């Protein structure tokens, strides 16, 4: 019911096309864990690419809106910066690491790439 945004069409499409896979494990209880979370349902974290001592995370705004979203990670990030689609750091693209995560501003359908340098 309602708009595609209200119906979570994008999330349901990802769930259908990229289902979770179970992995056999011991019977011991494990705490829930996620490497990343994004504060806005309008922003999709599309991919995280491994690099030596770093990750590149690509996100996009999917609802056609202007939104501020917070990217949080449980990984040990030393430094974060915006980069271009070729994964080169953008001039003046340093992102402050705040308690809530990294603040990202999106215009409709904008793609952002974030380079996360990890602590060793």
N, C-alpha and C positions, 0 to 999 in steps of 0.2 A: 504494500500500500504506500502511496505517496511517491516522492521523487526517487530516482535511483540512489541518491545520497542517503535518504531516509531508510531505504530498503537494504542498504549495505551491499549493493550489487557487486562492487569491486572486491570486497572482502570474500564474498561467496564465490566469485569467479576464481580468485587465488586458491581458496580451499578446494575447489573442484579440480583445478589444473595442476596444483602442487600439493597433493595430500601429504599428511604427516606419515612417516614410516616408523614403525615400532622396531625397537632393537631389544633382543633378549638381555635381561639384566638379572642381578641377584634379587632375592626377595626383600632385601633391605629397603627401607623407606628412603627416598631421595628427595631433597627439597626442590621445589620448582625453581627453574633458572632460565633466564633469557639474556642473551648477549646485548640486545638492543630493545628499546621501546620508543615510540613516538607518541607525543601527547595529543595529536589531532587525527581524527579518522579521515580527514581530507588528504593527509600526507601518507604516501606509501613508500616504505623502504624497499626498494627494488632489489638491490644486490649489495653484497659486501665482498670486495676482492682483496685477496691476500697479496701483500708485498713484503719484502724483507723488512722486518721491524715496524711494519705499518699496515693499515687497512685503508681501502677507499670504499666509502659508503655512498651509494647513489640513491637519492630520494626524489619524488616528484609530487606535485600537487595535482590531485585527480578529480576534484569536484568543480573546478572552474571558479575558485574563490581566491580571495586574498587572505592569507592566514599566517599567524606566527605559531610555530610548533617547536617543541623542545625535544631534542634527540638525547636520550639517556643511554648509557652503556655501563655494564659491569666490568668491562675490560680496563686494564690499567693505562689510561690515556695520559701521555705526557704533554702532547701538543695537538691542537686541532686547527685546521685551516680549510677554507674553501679552495677548490681547484677546478680547472677546466675539464672538459670531457676527455682530454688527453692526459689527465691526471697531473698536470703541472700546477703548482701552487699559484693562486691568483694574487696579484699585488694588493696589499691591504686586506687580505682575506683571512687573517688570524681570527679565530673564534675564542672568546674567553670561556674557560671551563668553570661553570657555575654550579651551585648546589643542585639546581634543577636539570642540569645538563648543558647542552649547547643550544643557544637560541638561533633559530633559522626562520627567515622571512621568505614567504612564497607569494608570487603573483599567480594568476590562473595558469595552470598546466606547466609551471616552471620546473625544470630539472636542476637539482643541486648535487654536486659531488663534494664530499668532505673527506679530506685526508686526515687520518688519525695516526699519529706517531705514538707508538706504545713504549712504555717503560720496560726495560730489560729485567 
